[in-house]
Amino acid sequence: MAEKTKDKPGMHQAKKHKSKISKTQDSSKADKALDHDWIGPEYVYNEKSTKWYLYASLITIVLIIGFYFLTKEIITSIVIILFASVFVYYAARKPKQLHYKIDQHSIEIDNKTYLMSDFKSYSIADEGKIINISFSPIKRFAPVLPIYINQDDSDKLFALLSQTLPYNEEKRDVVDNFFERIKF
């Protein structure tokens, strides 16, 4: 007597689930092919010479003397000294190296994740050896998210971004031009 084998109850659902898992694994492999991670600086750093610090000191002294003669108050001079000290401190500070990771769905910077859906576009600024990619948020008062990448690593990232967000050509503002000019 020939015996027919019957699937156990739920066997069909298990096969279906297994095929879904393999499809998900295939799509996650495709997603991994469309991700990019690298170590990059926190911000663009320009090496300052002794001459740069000398000019900063001279400008600070001129401002202190000028404002003291205008206002005849020592408080203004103290505020200028504090401002100049903070300015020079941040000018001398070297950037930390951060771990960046970007895929089609998110941007991760040192374990802090930002969703791509929170951004409307991106723009690119060439900063010499480093490229600055700025992500413009959808929310009106949210800050722009800058990331920095070496020129050598940029091709794969640009291919990924072009599939994810629209590119927006943005002009540099006056503050950016000023800081670039003084090599801050």
N, CA and C of each residue as an Amber inpcrd file, in Angstrom:
protein
   552
   0.8250000  -1.1660000   0.0000000   0.0000000   0.0000000   0.0000000
   0.8740000   1.2350000   0.0000000   0.6640000   2.0360000  -0.9800000
   1.4590000   3.2650000  -1.0840000   0.9050000   4.3050000  -0.1450000
   1.7930000   4.9080000   0.5570000   1.3750000   5.9050000   1.5440000
   1.7180000   7.2940000   1.0220000   0.7520000   8.1600000   1.0220000
   0.9980000   9.5370000   0.6050000   1.5440000  10.3170000   1.7840000
   2.5490000  11.1440000   1.5130000   3.0650000  11.9940000   2.5810000
   2.3350000  13.3190000   2.5210000   1.8500000  13.6960000   3.6270000
   1.1530000  14.9780000   3.7280000   2.0500000  15.9560000   4.4760000
   1.9540000  17.2100000   4.0550000   2.6730000  18.2480000   4.7960000
   2.0140000  18.4060000   6.1520000   2.8550000  18.5920000   7.1320000
   2.3330000  18.8490000   8.4580000   1.6570000  20.2030000   8.4400000
   0.7040000  20.4350000   9.3350000   0.0780000  21.7430000   9.3790000
   1.1360000  22.8220000   9.6110000   1.0470000  23.8680000   8.8180000
   1.9660000  24.9880000   8.9640000   3.2360000  24.8290000   8.1390000
   3.4320000  23.6570000   7.4760000   4.6360000  23.4320000   6.6850000
   4.6820000  24.3920000   5.4930000   3.5500000  24.6360000   4.8640000
   3.4820000  25.5450000   3.7180000   3.8620000  26.9650000   4.1460000
   3.3710000  27.3980000   5.3270000   3.7120000  28.7270000   5.8230000
   5.2030000  28.8270000   6.1250000   5.8210000  27.7540000   6.6250000
   7.2460000  27.7770000   6.9300000   8.0660000  27.9260000   5.6490000
   7.6640000  27.2300000   4.5800000   8.3690000  27.3610000   3.3040000
   8.2380000  28.7890000   2.7740000   7.0200000  29.3330000   2.9130000
   6.7770000  30.7010000   2.4690000   7.6540000  31.6810000   3.2550000
   7.7230000  31.4900000   4.5810000   8.5120000  32.3590000   5.4450000
  10.0010000  32.2520000   5.0880000  10.4500000  31.0060000   4.7860000
  11.8470000  30.7970000   4.4270000  12.1920000  31.5400000   3.1410000
  11.2780000  31.5400000   2.1670000  11.5510000  32.2630000   0.9240000
  11.5560000  33.7750000   1.1680000  10.7260000  34.2520000   2.1200000
  10.7410000  35.6750000   2.4650000  12.0630000  36.0560000   3.1040000
  12.5830000  35.1710000   3.9660000  13.8630000  35.4490000   4.6260000
  14.9760000  35.5420000   3.5840000  14.9890000  34.6120000   2.6110000
  16.0630000  34.6580000   1.6120000  15.9380000  35.9140000   0.7470000
  14.7060000  36.3540000   0.4510000  14.5280000  37.6020000  -0.2980000
  15.0250000  38.7900000   0.5230000  14.7270000  38.7900000   1.8240000
  15.1840000  39.8620000   2.7090000  16.7030000  39.8720000   2.7900000
  17.3080000  38.6790000   2.8710000  18.7710000  38.6040000   2.9230000
  19.3770000  39.1120000   1.6190000  18.7330000  38.7700000   0.4780000
  19.2200000  39.2700000  -0.8040000  19.1340000  40.7800000  -0.8610000
  18.0120000  41.3750000  -0.3720000  17.8800000  42.8280000  -0.4050000
  18.8320000  43.4940000   0.5760000  19.1240000  42.8170000   1.7260000
  20.0830000  43.4150000   2.6600000  21.4890000  43.3680000   2.0770000
  21.7990000  42.3290000   1.2580000  23.0850000  42.3090000   0.5740000
  23.1560000  43.4450000  -0.4310000  22.0580000  43.7090000  -1.1210000
  22.0290000  44.8220000  -2.0700000  22.1650000  46.1440000  -1.3370000
  21.5130000  46.2720000  -0.1650000  21.6370000  47.4980000   0.6280000
  23.0770000  47.6950000   1.1000000  23.7510000  46.5840000   1.4870000
  25.1350000  46.7050000   1.9360000  26.0260000  47.1610000   0.8020000
  25.6760000  46.7590000  -0.4420000  26.4550000  47.2140000  -1.5850000
  26.2650000  48.7120000  -1.7920000  25.1460000  49.2530000  -1.3010000
  24.8590000  50.6730000  -1.4570000  25.1110000  51.4460000  -0.1670000
  26.0490000  50.9970000   0.6350000  26.4100000  51.7850000   1.7980000
  27.8870000  52.1470000   1.7150000  28.2610000  53.1140000   2.4870000
  29.6430000  53.6020000   2.4570000  30.0100000  54.0390000   3.8580000
  31.1480000  53.5800000   4.3420000  31.5960000  54.0440000   5.6510000
  33.0730000  54.3940000   5.5840000  33.4640000  55.3540000   6.4200000
  34.8270000  55.8490000   6.4170000  35.0950000  56.6000000   7.7170000
  36.3530000  56.8730000   7.9520000  36.7780000  57.6950000   9.0770000
  37.1720000  59.0430000   8.4800000  36.6170000  60.1180000   9.0310000
  36.9110000  61.4470000   8.5100000  36.9420000  62.4770000   9.6220000
  37.4020000  63.6720000   9.2910000  37.5080000  64.7160000  10.3140000
  36.1480000  65.2740000  10.7060000  36.1080000  65.8250000  11.8920000
  34.9010000  66.4650000  12.4290000  34.5880000  67.7550000  11.6570000
  35.6240000  68.4350000  11.1950000  35.4980000  69.6690000  10.4250000
  36.7970000  69.8850000   9.6670000  36.8000000  70.8410000   8.7570000
  38.0000000  71.1500000   7.9910000  38.9560000  71.9370000   8.8850000
  40.2000000  71.4880000   8.9290000  41.1970000  72.1510000   9.7540000
  42.3050000  72.7010000   8.8640000  42.6340000  73.9560000   9.0640000
  43.7530000  74.5840000   8.3660000  44.8620000  74.8390000   9.3730000
  46.0440000  74.3700000   9.0450000  47.2010000  74.5830000   9.9170000
  47.4980000  76.0740000   9.9960000  47.6830000  76.5810000  11.2050000
  47.9710000  78.0080000  11.4050000  49.4620000  78.2000000  11.6440000
  50.0010000  79.2290000  11.0170000  51.4180000  79.5520000  11.2040000
  51.5710000  80.5220000  12.3730000  52.7890000  80.7580000  12.7540000
  53.0740000  81.7390000  13.8070000  52.5950000  83.1220000  13.3650000
  52.7380000  83.3990000  12.0870000  52.2910000  84.6780000  11.5180000
  50.7810000  84.8680000  11.7330000  50.0110000  83.7850000  11.5790000
  48.5580000  83.8570000  11.7640000  48.2290000  84.2790000  13.2010000
  48.9040000  83.6460000  14.1690000  48.6700000  83.9800000  15.5810000
  49.1420000  85.3920000  15.9050000  50.2100000  85.8340000  15.2590000
  50.7030000  87.1940000  15.4570000  49.6670000  88.2070000  14.9620000
  49.0970000  87.9540000  13.7770000  48.0490000  88.8430000  13.2540000
  46.8170000  88.8440000  14.1610000  46.4380000  87.6880000  14.6450000
  45.2830000  87.6100000  15.5530000  45.5460000  88.4180000  16.8180000
  46.7630000  88.3550000  17.3420000  47.1190000  89.1320000  18.5460000
  47.1060000  90.6300000  18.2720000  47.6510000  91.0270000  17.1270000
  47.6680000  92.4530000  16.7710000  46.2560000  93.0130000  16.5950000
  45.3960000  92.2630000  15.9320000  44.0080000  92.7040000  15.7430000
  43.3080000  92.8210000  17.0970000  43.5620000  91.8630000  17.9890000
  42.9680000  91.9110000  19.3320000  43.4380000  93.1540000  20.0890000
  44.7280000  93.4540000  20.0360000  45.2600000  94.6400000  20.7310000
  44.6590000  95.9240000  20.1620000  44.5620000  96.0150000  18.8400000
  43.9660000  97.2000000  18.2110000  42.5030000  97.3500000  18.6480000
  41.7530000  96.2370000  18.6670000  40.3450000  96.2970000  19.1020000
  40.2310000  96.7300000  20.5690000  41.0800000  96.1900000  21.4180000
  41.0440000  96.5580000  22.8480000  41.3010000  98.0530000  23.0190000
  42.3470000  98.5370000  22.3860000  42.6770000  99.9670000  22.5080000
  41.5810000 100.8390000  21.9210000  41.1120000 100.4700000  20.7220000
  40.0620000 101.2530000  20.0620000  38.7770000 101.3210000  20.8750000
  38.3030000 100.1870000  21.3560000  37.0590000 100.1850000  22.1290000
  37.2310000 100.8390000  23.4990000  38.4310000 100.7530000  24.0600000
  38.6470000 101.4070000  25.3500000  38.5500000 102.9290000  25.1860000
  39.1540000 103.4650000  24.1240000  39.0850000 104.9190000  23.9090000
  37.6790000 105.3660000  23.5320000  36.9070000 104.5040000  22.8620000
  35.5250000 104.8620000  22.4970000  34.5910000 104.8090000  23.7000000
  34.7080000 103.7680000  24.5160000  33.7380000 103.5680000  25.5960000
  34.2610000 103.9700000  26.9690000  35.5520000 104.0260000  27.1310000
  36.1860000 104.3260000  28.4290000  35.7770000 103.3160000  29.5120000
  35.5070000 102.0850000  29.0940000  35.1220000 101.0200000  30.0330000
  36.0710000  99.8480000  29.8830000  36.5030000  99.3340000  30.9920000
  37.4190000  98.1990000  31.0110000  36.6810000  96.8860000  30.6840000
  35.3750000  96.8470000  30.9680000  34.5700000  95.6340000  30.7120000
  34.6250000  95.2670000  29.2300000  34.5220000  96.2270000  28.3490000
  34.5650000  95.9650000  26.9100000  35.9030000  95.3270000  26.5350000
  36.9690000  95.8350000  27.0990000  38.2990000  95.2700000  26.8220000
  38.3940000  93.8290000  27.3200000  37.8290000  93.5600000  28.4820000
  37.8470000  92.1960000  29.0320000  37.0420000  91.2510000  28.1380000
  35.9050000  91.7100000  27.6540000  35.0770000  90.8890000  26.7640000
  35.8320000  90.5890000  25.4690000  36.5270000  91.5700000  24.9260000
  37.3090000  91.3520000  23.6990000  38.4190000  90.3370000  23.9560000
  39.0840000  90.4400000  25.1000000  40.1390000  89.4740000  25.4460000
  39.5580000  88.0630000  25.5590000  38.4120000  87.9300000  26.2100000
  37.7630000  86.6160000  26.3340000  37.3610000  86.0670000  24.9610000
  36.7700000  86.9270000  24.1400000  36.3630000  86.5110000  22.7890000
  37.5760000  86.0630000  21.9800000  38.6510000  86.8450000  22.0180000
  39.8630000  86.5080000  21.2670000  40.4740000  85.2040000  21.7710000
  40.4360000  84.9910000  23.0820000  40.9790000  83.7460000  23.6510000
  40.2040000  82.5310000  23.1590000  38.8940000  82.6280000  23.1630000
  38.0520000  81.5240000  22.6740000  38.2860000  81.3090000  21.1810000
  38.3710000  82.3810000  20.4290000  38.6080000  82.3130000  18.9840000
  39.9240000  81.5860000  18.6890000  40.9920000  81.9560000  19.3670000
  42.3070000  81.3390000  19.1490000  42.3000000  79.8830000  19.6180000
  41.6140000  79.6050000  20.7220000  41.5180000  78.2210000  21.2070000
  40.8890000  77.3250000  20.1380000  39.7590000  77.7470000  19.5820000
  39.0840000  76.9370000  18.5670000  39.8410000  76.9110000  17.2550000
  40.5900000  77.9560000  16.9600000  41.4050000  77.9550000  15.7450000
  42.5430000  76.9450000  15.8550000  43.0790000  76.7600000  17.0430000
  44.2030000  75.8480000  17.2580000  43.7550000  74.4030000  17.4720000
  42.5010000  74.2030000  17.8410000  42.0030000  72.8590000  18.1530000
  41.9240000  71.9920000  16.8960000  42.5080000  70.8250000  16.9630000
  42.4720000  69.8970000  15.8330000  41.1770000  69.0760000  15.9030000
  40.6310000  68.7320000  14.7480000  39.3620000  67.9880000  14.7410000
  39.5340000  66.5380000  15.1810000  38.4710000  66.0120000  15.7980000
  38.4320000  64.5830000  16.1270000  38.1600000  63.8220000  14.8380000
  38.5760000  62.5810000  14.8080000  38.2610000  61.7060000  13.6870000
  36.9710000  60.9650000  14.0310000  35.9910000  61.0780000  13.1620000
  34.6860000  60.4660000  13.3930000  34.4540000  59.3180000  12.4220000
  33.6300000  58.3730000  12.8470000  33.2360000  57.2700000  11.9730000
  31.9210000  57.6510000  11.2960000  31.9540000  57.7390000   9.9770000
  30.7660000  58.0760000   9.1910000  30.2930000  56.8200000   8.4720000
  28.9690000  56.6760000   8.3660000  28.3950000  55.5790000   7.5900000
  27.1120000  56.0940000   6.9470000  26.9960000  55.8640000   5.6540000
  25.8010000  56.3080000   4.9230000  25.2680000  55.1400000   4.1220000
  23.9530000  54.9510000   4.1690000  23.2820000  54.0220000   3.2740000
  22.0510000  54.7270000   2.7070000  21.2090000  54.0030000   2.0080000
  20.0510000  54.6200000   1.3690000  19.0380000  55.1800000   2.3660000
  19.0750000  54.7080000   3.6030000  18.0550000  55.0780000   4.5710000
  18.5310000  56.0100000   5.6790000  19.8490000  56.0400000   5.9320000
  20.3110000  56.8100000   7.0820000  21.7550000  57.2840000   6.9340000
  22.0800000  58.2350000   7.8000000  23.4440000  58.7400000   7.9480000
  23.8090000  58.4890000   9.4050000  24.9440000  57.8580000   9.6310000
  25.3770000  57.5860000  10.9990000  26.7290000  58.2510000  11.2250000
  26.8000000  59.0640000  12.2750000  28.0470000  59.7340000  12.6340000
  28.3520000  59.3750000  14.0850000  29.3880000  58.5840000  14.2750000
  29.7620000  58.1100000  15.6200000  28.5550000  57.6180000  16.4210000
  27.8340000  56.6680000  15.8720000  26.6900000  56.0090000  16.5040000
  25.4690000  56.9040000  16.6960000  25.4560000  58.0710000  16.1060000
  24.2540000  58.9030000  16.1140000  23.6510000  58.8260000  14.7130000
  22.3930000  58.4120000  14.6430000  21.7630000  58.1390000  13.3640000
  20.7830000  59.2460000  12.9740000  20.8570000  59.6380000  11.7080000
  19.9390000  60.6140000  11.1140000  19.2720000  59.9270000   9.9240000
  17.9600000  60.0300000   9.8370000  17.2420000  59.3970000   8.7340000
  17.3280000  60.2440000   7.4680000  17.5100000  59.5940000   6.3280000
  17.5510000  60.3140000   5.0500000  16.2330000  61.0260000   4.7800000
  15.1490000  60.4810000   5.2990000  13.8340000  61.0910000   5.0740000
  13.6930000  62.4350000   5.7820000  14.6270000  62.7740000   6.6900000
  14.5990000  64.0630000   7.3750000  15.2970000  65.1730000   6.5760000
  15.8620000  64.8130000   5.4090000  16.5940000  65.7820000   4.5990000
  15.9430000  65.9440000   3.2390000  15.9740000  67.1880000   2.7380000
  15.3670000  67.4470000   1.4310000  16.3780000  67.4070000   0.2990000
  17.6590000  67.7030000   0.5740000  18.6730000  67.7010000  -0.4700000
  20.0580000  67.7340000   0.1570000  21.0620000  67.6580000  -0.7090000
  22.4420000  67.7830000  -0.2480000  23.1890000  68.7060000  -1.2000000
  24.2630000  69.3050000  -0.6940000  25.1170000  70.1460000  -1.5290000
  26.5700000  69.7850000  -1.2310000  27.4380000  70.1460000  -2.1530000
  28.8470000  69.7850000  -2.0430000  29.7000000  71.0400000  -2.1290000
  30.6790000  71.1390000  -1.2370000  31.6560000  72.2320000  -1.2760000
  33.0460000  71.6270000  -1.2330000  33.8670000  71.9840000  -2.1950000
  35.2390000  71.4930000  -2.2450000  36.0930000  72.3470000  -1.3260000
  36.7020000  71.7110000  -0.3280000  37.5110000  72.4270000   0.6630000
  38.9930000  72.0970000   0.5070000  39.4200000  71.7560000  -0.6880000
  40.8150000  71.3700000  -0.9070000  40.9460000  69.8650000  -0.9120000
  41.6580000  69.3050000   0.0770000  41.8270000  67.8530000   0.1730000
  40.5610000  67.1760000   0.6580000  39.6820000  67.9470000   1.2750000
  38.4700000  67.4020000   1.8850000  37.2390000  67.9920000   1.1930000
  36.2140000  67.1630000   1.0610000  34.9500000  67.6160000   0.4850000
  33.9260000  67.7120000   1.6080000  33.2090000  68.8200000   1.6470000
  32.1530000  69.0380000   2.6350000  30.8180000  68.7490000   1.9490000
  30.0810000  67.8070000   2.4900000  28.7450000  67.4980000   1.9920000
  27.7680000  67.9550000   3.0610000  26.8800000  68.8760000   2.6910000
  25.9120000  69.4270000   3.6460000  24.5250000  68.9220000   3.2950000
  23.8420000  68.3950000   4.3000000  22.4890000  67.8910000   4.1270000
  21.5060000  68.9300000   4.6530000  20.6080000  69.3850000   3.7940000
  19.6130000  70.3950000   4.1750000  18.3910000  69.7070000   4.7590000
  18.0120000  70.0690000   5.9850000  16.8750000  69.4000000   6.6360000
  15.5370000  69.8790000   6.0860000  14.5480000  69.0420000   6.2430000
  13.1830000  69.4090000   5.8490000  12.6100000  70.4000000   6.8520000
  12.8970000  70.1700000   8.1340000  12.3910000  71.0670000   9.1790000
  13.0420000  72.4410000   9.0330000  12.2510000  73.4500000   9.1870000
  12.7000000  74.8100000   8.9270000  13.8420000  75.2730000   9.8220000
  13.7870000  74.9910000  11.1090000  14.7820000  75.5070000  12.0420000
  15.8280000  74.4720000  12.4590000  15.8290000  73.3210000  11.8100000
  16.8450000  72.3120000  12.1050000  18.1640000  72.7250000  11.4430000
  19.2890000  72.4200000  12.0750000  20.5770000  72.8120000  11.4820000
  20.9630000  71.9260000  10.3000000  21.7810000  72.4700000   9.4320000
  22.3370000  71.7160000   8.3140000  23.3140000  70.6930000   8.8950000
  23.3290000  69.4950000   8.3360000  24.2300000  68.4480000   8.8040000
  25.4190000  68.3520000   7.8540000  26.6160000  68.7600000   8.3120000
  27.7880000  68.6380000   7.4460000  28.5350000  67.3270000   7.7070000
  29.0460000  66.7270000   6.6490000  29.9530000  65.5910000   6.7840000
  31.1580000  65.8730000   5.9010000  32.2840000  65.2630000   6.2320000
  33.5250000  65.5190000   5.5160000  34.1220000  64.2110000   5.0400000
  34.5920000  64.2180000   3.7950000  35.1610000  63.0140000   3.2000000
  36.3800000  63.4060000   2.3610000  37.3700000  62.5230000   2.3130000
  38.5360000  62.7530000   1.4680000  38.1420000  62.6350000   0.0040000
  38.8150000  63.3570000  -0.8460000  38.5030000  63.3350000  -2.2800000
  38.6140000  61.9240000  -2.8570000  39.5560000  61.1220000  -2.3440000
  39.7760000  59.7690000  -2.8720000  38.5810000  58.8560000  -2.6480000
  37.8290000  59.0710000  -1.5750000  36.7210000  58.1860000  -1.2050000
  35.3620000  58.6620000  -1.7170000  35.3290000  59.7030000  -2.5090000
  34.0650000  60.3780000  -2.7870000  33.2070000  59.7550000  -3.8810000
  33.7800000  59.0530000  -4.8480000  32.9960000  58.5720000  -5.9940000
  31.8460000  57.6470000  -5.5960000  32.1350000  56.6550000  -4.7440000
  31.0920000  55.7100000  -4.3200000  29.9910000  56.4350000  -3.5350000
  30.4040000  57.3910000  -2.6950000  29.4310000  58.1350000  -1.8970000
  28.5360000  58.9930000  -2.7820000  29.1020000  59.6430000  -3.7840000
  28.2950000  60.4750000  -4.6850000  27.3030000  59.6280000  -5.4710000
  27.7000000  58.4260000  -5.8570000  26.7830000  57.5180000  -6.5560000
  25.6100000  57.1450000  -5.6490000  25.9110000  56.8710000  -4.3880000
  24.8600000  56.5320000  -3.4200000  23.9290000  57.7170000  -3.1850000
  24.5020000  58.8960000  -2.9630000  23.6800000  60.0790000  -2.6850000
  22.8030000  60.4610000  -3.8690000  23.3150000  60.2900000  -5.0840000
  22.5280000  60.6600000  -6.2640000  21.2910000  59.7820000  -6.4180000
  21.3140000  58.5930000  -5.8260000  20.1470000  57.7100000  -5.8600000
  19.1930000  57.9780000  -4.7040000  19.6500000  58.7190000  -3.7020000
  18.8860000  58.8850000  -2.4740000  18.2300000  60.2500000  -2.3320000
  18.9980000  61.3230000  -2.5630000  18.5030000  62.6940000  -2.3720000
  18.8170000  63.5420000  -3.5910000  18.0370000  64.5890000  -3.8200000
  18.3810000  65.4960000  -4.9250000  19.5660000  66.3960000  -4.5520000
  20.3630000  66.7110000  -5.5470000  21.5060000  67.6070000  -5.3670000
  21.0180000  69.0440000  -5.4850000  21.5170000  69.9150000  -4.5990000
  21.1440000  71.3200000  -4.6210000  22.4130000  72.1590000  -4.6160000
  22.6250000  72.9270000  -5.6600000  23.7990000  73.8050000  -5.7350000
  23.5680000  74.9840000  -4.8090000  24.3940000  75.0890000  -3.7700000
  24.2480000  76.1980000  -2.8250000  25.4730000  77.0820000  -2.8840000
  25.2420000  78.3820000  -2.8340000  26.3520000  79.3240000  -2.8220000
  26.8480000  79.4790000  -1.3990000  28.1430000  79.7130000  -1.2850000
  28.7400000  79.9210000   0.0320000  28.3220000  81.2870000   0.5500000
  28.0350000  81.3390000   1.8430000  27.6250000  82.6210000   2.4190000
  28.8410000  83.4370000   2.8520000  28.5890000  84.6450000   3.3080000
  29.6460000  85.5860000   3.6790000  30.5040000  85.0480000   4.8180000
  29.8860000  84.4250000   5.8020000  30.6270000  83.8910000   6.9530000
  31.5870000  82.7880000   6.5050000  31.1110000  81.8630000   5.6600000
  31.9790000  80.7960000   5.1560000  33.1530000  81.3700000   4.3800000
  32.8770000  82.3550000   3.5340000  33.9570000  82.9880000   2.7650000
  34.9660000  83.6690000   3.6780000  34.4810000  84.3370000   4.7330000
  35.3690000  85.0130000   5.6810000  36.2720000  84.0010000   6.3850000
  35.6870000  82.9200000   6.9050000  36.4790000  81.9200000   7.6150000
  37.4570000  81.2060000   6.6880000  37.0710000  81.0130000   5.4310000
  38.0030000  80.4170000   4.4840000  39.1600000  81.3620000   4.2020000
  38.8460000  82.6380000   4.0910000  39.8820000  83.6380000   3.7960000
  40.9140000  83.7650000   4.9210000  40.4520000  83.6960000   6.1710000
  41.3990000  83.7910000   7.2870000  41.9620000  82.4330000   7.6930000
  41.6440000  81.4020000   6.9240000  42.1420000  80.0450000   7.1760000
  41.7740000  79.5300000   8.5510000  40.5480000  79.8000000   8.9660000
  40.0770000  79.3450000  10.2750000  39.7380000  77.9120000  10.1480000
